[in-house]
Every structure is written in C-alpha cells, then in structure tokens.
Amino acid sequence: MFNLILFGPPGSGKGTQSEKLIAKYGLKHLSTGDLLRSEIASQTPLGVEAKKIMDKGQLVPDEVVIGMISSALDANPNAKGFLFDGFPRTPAQAEALDKLLELKKTSIAVMLALNVSEEELVKRLMKRGETSGRSDDTNENVIRARIIEYRNKTAVVADYYYNFDKVVMVKGEGSVDDIFKSLSAEIDQRI
Ligand code: B4P
C-alpha cells in the first residue's frame, strides 16, 4: 500500500493536483474539504455546523475530521493506497492518522508539500470564487483568515513529518502540468 499526503496552504493546488495524481496512480482520494462540502450539500447536522466554521475561514474540530477519515479508511479496505488532501491539518490529526494507518499495518510514505506565495494564493482563490459557488472563496477577508489559520495551526504539521524524514518540498507555482511532473517524479522514486 502506498499512502501520500499532499500538503500546502489553501489554494496551493492540492485539489487540482490530486485529481491528476489519483488518475495516474490509482490511489483513493480522501479530501476532508470535499467530505465536509458533501455533508453541507446534504444538510446533515455535521454539515450545518461545519459550514458556520468554514465560512469564517477556521478549521473544523479535529474529532469531526478524524471521524470522517476513519470511516473513509474503513469503507475502502481494498484500496491500493490513499492520497490525503487537506488532511492532516493539525498535529493532533497527524498523530491520529498515524494510529489509524498503524491499525491497518501501513503508514505514510511521503508528504509532498506545495510551496506558493501568499499573493498568488489569494489571487487563485478569488478567481475560483467567481465560479465555484464556494462561500469561503468569495470574500478576501475569509481567504486571508484561512491563510492565517494555516500559518498558525497547519504549517507545523510539516515539522511532524520532517522528524520522520518524510517531507519533500515542491514548487507550486508555474503550469499545472509542470507541477504535476515534479510531483510524479517524487512519487516514482518511492512507489
Ligand atoms: P479545502 O477543501 O482543503 O480547500 P483549499 O485548501 O481551499 O483548497 P485546495 O488547496 O485544494 O485548492 P486548489 O489549490 O486545488 O478546505 C476548505 C475548508 O474546509 C478549510 O478552510 C476548513 O475550514 C475545512 N477543512 C478541510 N479539511 C480540514 C481539516 N483536516 N481539519 C479542519 N478543517 C478542515 O485550488 C485553488 C485554485 O487554484 C483553483 O481554482 C485552481 O484552479 C487554481 N490553481 C491550482 N493550481 C494552479 C496553478 N498551478 N496555477 C494557477 N492556478 C492554479
């Protein structure tokens, strides 16, 4: 089993690159953002609560997203491997993920971390907001709040994986295809 984390700030290209990587490598895509948005679309109690938090640009509580990931892992016993997109976003989520994978006798092979400047992130998310219908993409203040939340709570997750020598930084600016080639080269060395 090959498990990888695609890491980076909001708008760094995680969702964009994940689509291409799962098609190439046959991994199961687990995006906590997508899982939360599907709860919102179905108007479940979890979705109603999550929307209030996401609309402020804040992180949903750890126990909620860890529970969602745990269920998704159980629901895919025959997966070749998992691509985690937007998860883990806190050290507590990273520790929980390690434990869940250990129970399944597997682990994270690598964290690929996309590096993008803040101004480029804001530009991309504002542009996506014109068409995506995502309420967290339309307001610059909310976008900046998400980036601050990333700096304060999420960036440190990379340190957790640095301790295990599992982090590779990848340039996240340039064309989608060039970034995809760089990510693929790193995966090909390890898969
Ligand atoms: P996510 O759904 O994870 O959303 P994101 O970080 O905004 O998007 P992503 O990084 O995937 O977007 P992409 O770059 O592909 O999270 C949304 C919210 O959910 C969070 O704020 C939080 O509230 C909550 N949440 C999710 N996971 C959580 C967790 N684990 N714990 C707690 N809360 C959680 O795309 C951005 C845009 O850039 C696109 O329009 C794309 O077309 C464009 N783009 C991509 N690559 C480009 C390139 N190379 N050049 C130009 N544009 C590019």
Residues whose N, C-alpha, C, O or C-beta is under 5 A from the ligand:
A	BS01	B4P	P9 P10 G11 S12 G13 K14 G15 T16 T32 G33 D34 M54 G57 Q58 L59 V60 V65 G86 F87 P88 R89 R124 R128 R146 G172 G174 S175 V176
